[in-house]
């Protein structure tokens, strides 16, 4: 079943390596790294529109949250009625809850697929096949032929193979200098962790600015305090838990996979800034449209109000 993921991921990586081989040494570590980066950005580019929809969905959810909470408080003992009313609100507000899930769901197969494909270049470990070094070099890796596998295994960055990890628990990595591996992996992990933290802080700073401007309604009702605490907890997790997870995984991730994570995080940082700018302009345009609508429907200064009474009523008055 997972072959549905592994084959396309390996094909896309193969494609970029083939393209780069026209202008670069196809067997160099830099070529393989750049192929991983371009593959990552290709996949991220395919998710740009769903990601923008997800961000718009999050903004819309913040706007309708007071209505949702009011329904929950009103029908707290009738889940069926509460669900019906929430569906009615979603329809009126043209809000699709699932629109915010696609980018998150799609990124997991990408990560799992590349993790497996990169790891499968080295199948000499106990968990990856326990092959001999010779057999591993003669075994294809999905779309990659044995000669491509050999190219990947022989490629070096900073003097160490792309399949190297801090654990180094495969036959191919027995003689690799762990210090050299650490000198590449540790800085990469730290940069990824810092960028992950920066992305979360950028998102939260924007939310706080929108709250201060009155563009985000505060939760109300019986569960308002609990909701506020949950939001604060989630924000802290995004700020600190995710970077800590990145750092704690430094021992299991190979250099090749870390460059995927690095490329993914860099793209996310740039994309967030661009998309937030677009959304801010959209929001400003919406506000101007509302102001203009109020201005055009308001009575002109000095205009007499229309007397809607009948002629008989006016005479009696």
Short mmCIF file of the C-alpha atoms (twelve columns), coordinates in Angstrom:
data_MODEL
# 
_entry.id   MODEL 
# 
loop_
_atom_site.group_PDB 
_atom_site.id 
_atom_site.type_symbol 
_atom_site.label_atom_id 
_atom_site.label_alt_id 
_atom_site.label_comp_id 
_atom_site.label_asym_id 
_atom_site.label_seq_id 
_atom_site.Cartn_x 
_atom_site.Cartn_y 
_atom_site.Cartn_z 
_atom_site.pdbx_PDB_model_num 
ATOM 1   C CA . UNK A 1   0.000   0.000  0.000   1 
ATOM 2   C CA . UNK A 2   2.786   2.437  0.909   1 
ATOM 3   C CA . UNK A 3   4.376   1.791  -2.483  1 
ATOM 4   C CA . UNK A 4   1.846   4.353  -3.734  1 
ATOM 5   C CA . UNK A 5   3.930   6.886  -1.801  1 
ATOM 6   C CA . UNK A 6   7.431   5.474  -2.281  1 
ATOM 7   C CA . UNK A 7   7.442   5.193  -6.067  1 
ATOM 8   C CA . UNK A 8   6.301   8.789  -6.819  1 
ATOM 9   C CA . UNK A 9   8.709   10.224 -4.234  1 
ATOM 10  C CA . UNK A 10  11.638  8.257  -5.647  1 
ATOM 11  C CA . UNK A 11  10.601  9.203  -9.208  1 
ATOM 12  C CA . UNK A 12  10.544  12.900 -8.372  1 
ATOM 13  C CA . UNK A 13  13.947  12.708 -6.687  1 
ATOM 14  C CA . UNK A 14  15.299  10.780 -9.694  1 
ATOM 15  C CA . UNK A 15  13.894  13.417 -12.056 1 
ATOM 16  C CA . UNK A 16  15.658  16.322 -10.350 1 
ATOM 17  C CA . UNK A 17  18.921  14.435 -10.099 1 
ATOM 18  C CA . UNK A 18  18.740  13.689 -13.836 1 
ATOM 19  C CA . UNK A 19  18.032  17.348 -14.621 1 
ATOM 20  C CA . UNK A 20  20.923  18.533 -12.460 1 
ATOM 21  C CA . UNK A 21  23.284  15.979 -13.997 1 
ATOM 22  C CA . UNK A 22  23.249  17.996 -17.242 1 
ATOM 23  C CA . UNK A 23  25.139  20.821 -15.545 1 
ATOM 24  C CA . UNK A 24  26.660  19.144 -12.474 1 
ATOM 25  C CA . UNK A 25  28.498  16.009 -11.496 1 
ATOM 26  C CA . UNK A 26  25.704  13.460 -11.055 1 
ATOM 27  C CA . UNK A 27  27.672  11.571 -8.405  1 
ATOM 28  C CA . UNK A 28  28.524  14.511 -6.138  1 
ATOM 29  C CA . UNK A 29  26.923  14.955 -2.756  1 
ATOM 30  C CA . UNK A 30  25.924  18.507 -3.627  1 
ATOM 31  C CA . UNK A 31  23.959  17.258 -6.661  1 
ATOM 32  C CA . UNK A 32  22.030  14.786 -4.524  1 
ATOM 33  C CA . UNK A 33  21.358  17.407 -1.836  1 
ATOM 34  C CA . UNK A 34  20.144  19.940 -4.380  1 
ATOM 35  C CA . UNK A 35  17.919  17.252 -5.933  1 
ATOM 36  C CA . UNK A 36  16.375  16.625 -2.498  1 
ATOM 37  C CA . UNK A 37  15.825  20.368 -1.995  1 
ATOM 38  C CA . UNK A 38  14.214  20.827 -5.426  1 
ATOM 39  C CA . UNK A 39  12.056  17.742 -4.928  1 
ATOM 40  C CA . UNK A 40  10.862  19.181 -1.605  1 
ATOM 41  C CA . UNK A 41  10.054  22.556 -3.123  1 
ATOM 42  C CA . UNK A 42  8.196   20.893 -5.994  1 
ATOM 43  C CA . UNK A 43  5.959   19.068 -3.545  1 
ATOM 44  C CA . UNK A 44  5.472   22.233 -1.494  1 
ATOM 45  C CA . UNK A 45  4.576   24.177 -4.632  1 
ATOM 46  C CA . UNK A 46  1.782   21.682 -5.322  1 
ATOM 47  C CA . UNK A 47  0.405   22.455 -1.866  1 
ATOM 48  C CA . UNK A 48  0.476   26.257 -2.145  1 
ATOM 49  C CA . UNK A 49  -3.222  26.640 -3.022  1 
ATOM 50  C CA . UNK A 50  -4.421  24.176 -0.338  1 
ATOM 51  C CA . UNK A 51  -2.141  25.926 2.171   1 
ATOM 52  C CA . UNK A 52  -3.633  29.336 1.341   1 
ATOM 53  C CA . UNK A 53  -7.109  27.807 1.693   1 
ATOM 54  C CA . UNK A 54  -6.051  26.380 5.042   1 
ATOM 55  C CA . UNK A 55  -4.868  29.790 6.275   1 
ATOM 56  C CA . UNK A 56  -8.073  31.428 5.085   1 
ATOM 57  C CA . UNK A 57  -10.031 28.671 6.795   1 
ATOM 58  C CA . UNK A 58  -8.183  29.337 10.063  1 
ATOM 59  C CA . UNK A 59  -8.963  33.052 9.799   1 
ATOM 60  C CA . UNK A 60  -12.623 32.319 9.099   1 
ATOM 61  C CA . UNK A 61  -12.748 29.942 12.053  1 
ATOM 62  C CA . UNK A 62  -11.518 32.712 14.329  1 
ATOM 63  C CA . UNK A 63  -14.242 35.020 13.029  1 
ATOM 64  C CA . UNK A 64  -17.118 32.578 13.553  1 
ATOM 65  C CA . UNK A 65  -15.802 31.142 16.827  1 
ATOM 66  C CA . UNK A 66  -18.182 33.250 19.002  1 
ATOM 67  C CA . UNK A 67  -21.178 31.892 17.060  1 
ATOM 68  C CA . UNK A 68  -19.897 28.325 17.422  1 
ATOM 69  C CA . UNK A 69  -19.348 28.774 21.143  1 
ATOM 70  C CA . UNK A 70  -22.815 30.281 21.560  1 
ATOM 71  C CA . UNK A 71  -24.334 27.203 19.907  1 
ATOM 72  C CA . UNK A 72  -22.312 24.880 22.150  1 
ATOM 73  C CA . UNK A 73  -23.458 26.734 25.265  1 
ATOM 74  C CA . UNK A 74  -27.090 26.849 24.134  1 
ATOM 75  C CA . UNK A 75  -27.326 23.186 23.134  1 
ATOM 76  C CA . UNK A 76  -24.792 21.667 25.522  1 
ATOM 77  C CA . UNK A 77  -27.267 18.907 26.412  1 
ATOM 78  C CA . UNK A 78  -28.354 18.232 22.822  1 
ATOM 79  C CA . UNK A 79  -25.400 17.233 20.655  1 
ATOM 80  C CA . UNK A 80  -27.562 16.499 17.621  1 
ATOM 81  C CA . UNK A 81  -29.108 19.959 17.633  1 
ATOM 82  C CA . UNK A 82  -25.717 21.564 18.280  1 
ATOM 83  C CA . UNK A 83  -24.243 19.734 15.281  1 
ATOM 84  C CA . UNK A 84  -27.160 20.838 13.087  1 
ATOM 85  C CA . UNK A 85  -26.763 24.466 14.133  1 
ATOM 86  C CA . UNK A 86  -23.010 24.404 13.549  1 
ATOM 87  C CA . UNK A 87  -23.547 22.972 10.070  1 
ATOM 88  C CA . UNK A 88  -26.011 25.785 9.416   1 
ATOM 89  C CA . UNK A 89  -23.408 28.368 10.490  1 
ATOM 90  C CA . UNK A 90  -20.742 26.721 8.334   1 
ATOM 91  C CA . UNK A 91  -23.087 26.901 5.332   1 
ATOM 92  C CA . UNK A 92  -24.078 30.532 5.952   1 
ATOM 93  C CA . UNK A 93  -20.455 31.584 6.386   1 
ATOM 94  C CA . UNK A 94  -19.233 29.431 3.453   1 
ATOM 95  C CA . UNK A 95  -16.799 27.731 5.817   1 
ATOM 96  C CA . UNK A 96  -15.367 24.258 5.145   1 
ATOM 97  C CA . UNK A 97  -13.666 22.739 8.215   1 
ATOM 98  C CA . UNK A 98  -11.846 20.090 6.181   1 
ATOM 99  C CA . UNK A 99  -10.168 22.745 4.018   1 
ATOM 100 C CA . UNK A 100 -7.652  23.329 6.794   1 
ATOM 101 C CA . UNK A 101 -6.627  19.686 7.072   1 
ATOM 102 C CA . UNK A 102 -5.377  18.868 3.567   1 
ATOM 103 C CA . UNK A 103 -1.876  20.441 3.781   1 
ATOM 104 C CA . UNK A 104 -1.212  18.781 7.138   1 
ATOM 105 C CA . UNK A 105 -2.477  15.418 5.915   1 
ATOM 106 C CA . UNK A 106 -0.531  15.651 2.645   1 
ATOM 107 C CA . UNK A 107 2.808   16.472 4.292   1 
ATOM 108 C CA . UNK A 108 2.912   13.303 6.367   1 
ATOM 109 C CA . UNK A 109 3.094   10.929 3.352   1 
ATOM 110 C CA . UNK A 110 5.768   13.192 1.857   1 
ATOM 111 C CA . UNK A 111 7.894   12.910 4.984   1 
ATOM 112 C CA . UNK A 112 7.314   9.174  5.408   1 
ATOM 113 C CA . UNK A 113 7.984   8.534  1.713   1 
ATOM 114 C CA . UNK A 114 11.278  10.400 1.575   1 
ATOM 115 C CA . UNK A 115 12.386  8.975  4.940   1 
ATOM 116 C CA . UNK A 116 11.871  5.461  3.592   1 
ATOM 117 C CA . UNK A 117 13.414  6.091  0.158   1 
ATOM 118 C CA . UNK A 118 16.540  7.755  1.578   1 
ATOM 119 C CA . UNK A 119 16.911  5.068  4.236   1 
ATOM 120 C CA . UNK A 120 16.487  2.330  1.622   1 
ATOM 121 C CA . UNK A 121 19.694  3.368  -0.143  1 
ATOM 122 C CA . UNK A 122 21.434  1.736  2.828   1 
ATOM 123 C CA . UNK A 123 19.803  -1.611 3.654   1 
ATOM 124 C CA . UNK A 124 22.718  -3.008 5.618   1 
ATOM 125 C CA . UNK A 125 21.150  -2.256 8.996   1 
ATOM 126 C CA . UNK A 126 19.165  -4.751 11.072  1 
ATOM 127 C CA . UNK A 127 15.937  -2.772 10.594  1 
ATOM 128 C CA . UNK A 128 16.369  -2.135 6.880   1 
ATOM 129 C CA . UNK A 129 17.160  -5.598 5.511   1 
ATOM 130 C CA . UNK A 130 20.510  -6.581 7.057   1 
ATOM 131 C CA . UNK A 131 22.064  -6.956 3.591   1 
ATOM 132 C CA . UNK A 132 25.752  -7.314 2.981   1 
ATOM 133 C CA . UNK A 133 27.549  -4.232 1.674   1 
ATOM 134 C CA . UNK A 134 28.050  -5.878 -1.724  1 
ATOM 135 C CA . UNK A 135 24.406  -7.011 -2.068  1 
ATOM 136 C CA . UNK A 136 23.161  -3.577 -1.041  1 
ATOM 137 C CA . UNK A 137 25.197  -1.893 -3.775  1 
ATOM 138 C CA . UNK A 138 23.657  -4.198 -6.389  1 
ATOM 139 C CA . UNK A 139 20.040  -3.743 -5.234  1 
ATOM 140 C CA . UNK A 140 17.717  -1.212 -6.843  1 
ATOM 141 C CA . UNK A 141 15.869  1.312  -4.673  1 
ATOM 142 C CA . UNK A 142 12.429  1.744  -6.243  1 
ATOM 143 C CA . UNK A 143 13.036  3.741  -9.446  1 
ATOM 144 C CA . UNK A 144 16.777  4.021  -8.764  1 
ATOM 145 C CA . UNK A 145 18.913  1.436  -10.530 1 
ATOM 146 C CA . UNK A 146 21.868  -0.243 -8.741  1 
ATOM 147 C CA . UNK A 147 24.301  2.257  -10.316 1 
ATOM 148 C CA . UNK A 148 22.185  5.113  -8.891  1 
ATOM 149 C CA . UNK A 149 22.276  3.453  -5.481  1 
ATOM 150 C CA . UNK A 150 26.042  3.245  -5.713  1 
ATOM 151 C CA . UNK A 151 26.186  6.918  -6.680  1 
ATOM 152 C CA . UNK A 152 24.162  7.907  -3.620  1 
ATOM 153 C CA . UNK A 153 26.219  5.724  -1.283  1 
ATOM 154 C CA . UNK A 154 29.503  7.111  -2.635  1 
ATOM 155 C CA . UNK A 155 28.339  10.748 -2.540  1 
ATOM 156 C CA . UNK A 156 29.810  12.812 0.271   1 
ATOM 157 C CA . UNK A 157 29.037  16.098 1.965   1 
ATOM 158 C CA . UNK A 158 31.664  17.381 4.357   1 
ATOM 159 C CA . UNK A 159 33.451  14.076 3.944   1 
ATOM 160 C CA . UNK A 160 30.562  11.887 5.181   1 
ATOM 161 C CA . UNK A 161 27.865  9.893  3.276   1 
ATOM 162 C CA . UNK A 162 24.335  11.271 2.886   1 
ATOM 163 C CA . UNK A 163 22.931  8.195  4.636   1 
ATOM 164 C CA . UNK A 164 24.974  8.911  7.778   1 
ATOM 165 C CA . UNK A 165 23.254  9.354  11.131  1 
ATOM 166 C CA . UNK A 166 24.605  10.028 14.610  1 
ATOM 167 C CA . UNK A 167 23.773  6.428  15.536  1 
ATOM 168 C CA . UNK A 168 25.681  4.997  12.562  1 
ATOM 169 C CA . UNK A 169 24.279  1.505  13.157  1 
ATOM 170 C CA . UNK A 170 24.681  -0.025 9.675   1 
ATOM 171 C CA . UNK A 171 27.521  -1.924 8.056   1 
ATOM 172 C CA . UNK A 172 28.154  0.932  5.640   1 
ATOM 173 C CA . UNK A 173 28.596  3.412  8.479   1 
ATOM 174 C CA . UNK A 174 30.859  1.367  10.733  1 
ATOM 175 C CA . UNK A 175 34.015  3.286  9.765   1 
ATOM 176 C CA . UNK A 176 32.432  6.733  9.448   1 
ATOM 177 C CA . UNK A 177 33.797  9.331  11.867  1 
ATOM 178 C CA . UNK A 178 30.927  10.249 14.215  1 
ATOM 179 C CA . UNK A 179 32.534  13.608 14.969  1 
ATOM 180 C CA . UNK A 180 32.424  14.559 11.302  1 
ATOM 181 C CA . UNK A 181 28.798  13.473 11.111  1 
ATOM 182 C CA . UNK A 182 27.942  15.533 14.194  1 
ATOM 183 C CA . UNK A 183 29.606  18.626 12.716  1 
ATOM 184 C CA . UNK A 184 27.081  18.499 9.860   1 
ATOM 185 C CA . UNK A 185 23.972  17.174 11.594  1 
ATOM 186 C CA . UNK A 186 24.004  19.316 14.749  1 
ATOM 187 C CA . UNK A 187 24.146  22.722 12.967  1 
ATOM 188 C CA . UNK A 188 21.454  21.549 10.507  1 
ATOM 189 C CA . UNK A 189 19.192  20.414 13.335  1 
ATOM 190 C CA . UNK A 190 19.669  23.663 15.236  1 
ATOM 191 C CA . UNK A 191 18.856  25.771 12.171  1 
ATOM 192 C CA . UNK A 192 15.714  23.704 11.506  1 
ATOM 193 C CA . UNK A 193 14.634  23.990 15.154  1 
ATOM 194 C CA . UNK A 194 15.172  27.768 15.181  1 
ATOM 195 C CA . UNK A 195 13.226  28.238 11.935  1 
ATOM 196 C CA . UNK A 196 10.406  26.066 13.305  1 
ATOM 197 C CA . UNK A 197 10.267  28.301 16.378  1 
ATOM 198 C CA . UNK A 198 10.377  31.465 14.234  1 
ATOM 199 C CA . UNK A 199 7.484   30.227 12.077  1 
ATOM 200 C CA . UNK A 200 5.342   29.517 15.135  1 
ATOM 201 C CA . UNK A 201 6.196   32.882 16.715  1 
ATOM 202 C CA . UNK A 202 5.436   34.711 13.457  1 
ATOM 203 C CA . UNK A 203 1.999   33.091 13.301  1 
ATOM 204 C CA . UNK A 204 1.239   33.861 16.939  1 
ATOM 205 C CA . UNK A 205 2.458   37.455 16.676  1 
ATOM 206 C CA . UNK A 206 0.075   37.956 13.777  1 
ATOM 207 C CA . UNK A 207 -2.801  36.474 15.782  1 
ATOM 208 C CA . UNK A 208 -2.043  38.773 18.711  1 
ATOM 209 C CA . UNK A 209 -1.868  41.806 16.398  1 
ATOM 210 C CA . UNK A 210 -5.266  40.889 14.906  1 
ATOM 211 C CA . UNK A 211 -6.736  40.486 18.394  1 
ATOM 212 C CA . UNK A 212 -5.380  43.875 19.437  1 
ATOM 213 C CA . UNK A 213 -6.971  45.409 16.316  1 
ATOM 214 C CA . UNK A 214 -10.304 43.796 17.197  1 
ATOM 215 C CA . UNK A 215 -10.274 41.528 14.164  1 
ATOM 216 C CA . UNK A 216 -10.491 38.347 16.241  1 
ATOM 217 C CA . UNK A 217 -13.328 37.834 18.705  1 
ATOM 218 C CA . UNK A 218 -12.468 36.605 22.159  1 
ATOM 219 C CA . UNK A 219 -14.169 33.381 23.303  1 
ATOM 220 C CA . UNK A 220 -17.278 33.930 25.420  1 
ATOM 221 C CA . UNK A 221 -19.650 31.782 27.401  1 
ATOM 222 C CA . UNK A 222 -19.246 29.181 30.115  1 
ATOM 223 C CA . UNK A 223 -16.210 27.505 28.574  1 
ATOM 224 C CA . UNK A 224 -14.406 30.703 27.563  1 
ATOM 225 C CA . UNK A 225 -11.689 30.375 30.176  1 
ATOM 226 C CA . UNK A 226 -11.059 26.731 29.362  1 
ATOM 227 C CA . UNK A 227 -10.875 27.527 25.641  1 
ATOM 228 C CA . UNK A 228 -8.425  30.337 26.315  1 
ATOM 229 C CA . UNK A 229 -6.219  27.995 28.354  1 
ATOM 230 C CA . UNK A 230 -6.307  25.387 25.588  1 
ATOM 231 C CA . UNK A 231 -5.286  27.973 22.999  1 
ATOM 232 C CA . UNK A 232 -2.406  29.162 25.168  1 
ATOM 233 C CA . UNK A 233 -1.257  25.577 25.677  1 
ATOM 234 C CA . UNK A 234 -1.345  24.893 21.931  1 
ATOM 235 C CA . UNK A 235 0.627   28.058 21.264  1 
ATOM 236 C CA . UNK A 236 3.308   27.029 23.743  1 
ATOM 237 C CA . UNK A 237 3.501   23.581 22.177  1 
ATOM 238 C CA . UNK A 238 4.017   25.085 18.745  1 
ATOM 239 C CA . UNK A 239 6.660   27.472 20.059  1 
ATOM 240 C CA . UNK A 240 8.695   24.980 22.053  1 
ATOM 241 C CA . UNK A 241 7.473   21.395 21.695  1 
ATOM 242 C CA . UNK A 242 7.978   21.133 17.932  1 
ATOM 243 C CA . UNK A 243 11.559  22.536 17.994  1 
ATOM 244 C CA . UNK A 244 12.370  20.184 20.869  1 
ATOM 245 C CA . UNK A 245 11.012  17.269 18.826  1 
ATOM 246 C CA . UNK A 246 13.287  18.270 15.943  1 
ATOM 247 C CA . UNK A 247 16.324  18.340 18.233  1 
ATOM 248 C CA . UNK A 248 15.427  15.054 19.927  1 
ATOM 249 C CA . UNK A 249 15.184  13.350 16.534  1 
ATOM 250 C CA . UNK A 250 18.728  14.337 15.564  1 
ATOM 251 C CA . UNK A 251 20.010  10.842 16.377  1 
ATOM 252 C CA . UNK A 252 17.741  8.996  13.968  1 
ATOM 253 C CA . UNK A 253 17.602  11.320 10.944  1 
ATOM 254 C CA . UNK A 254 20.125  10.978 8.163   1 
ATOM 255 C CA . UNK A 255 21.874  13.912 6.515   1 
ATOM 256 C CA . UNK A 256 19.787  13.456 3.362   1 
ATOM 257 C CA . UNK A 257 16.527  13.609 5.305   1 
ATOM 258 C CA . UNK A 258 17.687  16.645 7.275   1 
ATOM 259 C CA . UNK A 259 18.201  18.556 4.049   1 
ATOM 260 C CA . UNK A 260 14.591  17.749 3.183   1 
ATOM 261 C CA . UNK A 261 13.502  19.161 6.544   1 
ATOM 262 C CA . UNK A 262 15.702  22.203 6.055   1 
ATOM 263 C CA . UNK A 263 14.253  22.888 2.584   1 
ATOM 264 C CA . UNK A 264 10.722  22.341 3.888   1 
ATOM 265 C CA . UNK A 265 11.209  24.770 6.782   1 
ATOM 266 C CA . UNK A 266 12.814  27.458 4.621   1 
ATOM 267 C CA . UNK A 267 9.920   27.235 2.140   1 
ATOM 268 C CA . UNK A 268 7.392   27.473 4.985   1 
ATOM 269 C CA . UNK A 269 9.096   30.577 6.393   1 
ATOM 270 C CA . UNK A 270 9.056   32.419 3.060   1 
ATOM 271 C CA . UNK A 271 5.590   31.190 2.112   1 
ATOM 272 C CA . UNK A 272 4.090   32.311 5.432   1 
ATOM 273 C CA . UNK A 273 5.365   35.856 4.999   1 
ATOM 274 C CA . UNK A 274 4.053   36.077 1.427   1 
ATOM 275 C CA . UNK A 275 0.666   34.515 2.211   1 
ATOM 276 C CA . UNK A 276 0.157   36.634 5.339   1 
ATOM 277 C CA . UNK A 277 0.803   39.742 3.250   1 
ATOM 278 C CA . UNK A 278 -1.774  38.581 0.682   1 
ATOM 279 C CA . UNK A 279 -4.322  37.813 3.393   1 
ATOM 280 C CA . UNK A 280 -3.770  41.192 5.058   1 
ATOM 281 C CA . UNK A 281 -4.462  42.934 1.753   1 
ATOM 282 C CA . UNK A 282 -7.593  40.808 1.266   1 
ATOM 283 C CA . UNK A 283 -8.787  41.646 4.771   1 
ATOM 284 C CA . UNK A 284 -8.143  45.336 4.232   1 
ATOM 285 C CA . UNK A 285 -10.072 45.217 0.943   1 
ATOM 286 C CA . UNK A 286 -12.982 43.485 2.706   1 
ATOM 287 C CA . UNK A 287 -13.035 46.156 5.414   1 
ATOM 288 C CA . UNK A 288 -12.972 48.933 2.811   1 
ATOM 289 C CA . UNK A 289 -15.820 47.241 0.948   1 
ATOM 290 C CA . UNK A 290 -17.901 47.121 4.144   1 
ATOM 291 C CA . UNK A 291 -17.199 50.790 4.859   1 
ATOM 292 C CA . UNK A 292 -18.113 51.715 1.293   1 
ATOM 293 C CA . UNK A 293 -21.327 49.682 1.501   1 
ATOM 294 C CA . UNK A 294 -22.346 51.484 4.698   1 
ATOM 295 C CA . UNK A 295 -21.505 54.847 3.161   1 
ATOM 296 C CA . UNK A 296 -23.605 54.270 0.030   1 
ATOM 297 C CA . UNK A 297 -26.633 52.982 1.967   1 
ATOM 298 C CA . UNK A 298 -26.555 55.700 4.651   1 
ATOM 299 C CA . UNK A 299 -28.960 58.689 4.174   1 
ATOM 300 C CA . UNK A 300 -27.347 61.812 2.775   1 
ATOM 301 C CA . UNK A 301 -26.801 64.714 5.213   1 
ATOM 302 C CA . UNK A 302 -29.849 66.989 5.312   1 
ATOM 303 C CA . UNK A 303 -32.069 64.526 3.500   1 
ATOM 304 C CA . UNK A 304 -35.636 64.255 4.815   1 
ATOM 305 C CA . UNK A 305 -36.690 60.865 6.037   1 
ATOM 306 C CA . UNK A 306 -39.384 59.288 3.953   1 
ATOM 307 C CA . UNK A 307 -42.795 59.349 5.555   1 
ATOM 308 C CA . UNK A 308 -44.158 55.850 5.039   1 
ATOM 309 C CA . UNK A 309 -47.606 56.631 6.481   1 
ATOM 310 C CA . UNK A 310 -50.603 56.566 4.227   1 
ATOM 311 C CA . UNK A 311 -52.165 59.794 2.940   1 
ATOM 312 C CA . UNK A 312 -55.136 59.380 5.322   1 
ATOM 313 C CA . UNK A 313 -52.797 58.864 8.302   1 
ATOM 314 C CA . UNK A 314 -50.824 61.991 7.426   1 
ATOM 315 C CA . UNK A 315 -53.993 64.081 7.288   1 
ATOM 316 C CA . UNK A 316 -55.102 62.743 10.657  1 
ATOM 317 C CA . UNK A 317 -51.626 63.535 12.031  1 
# 
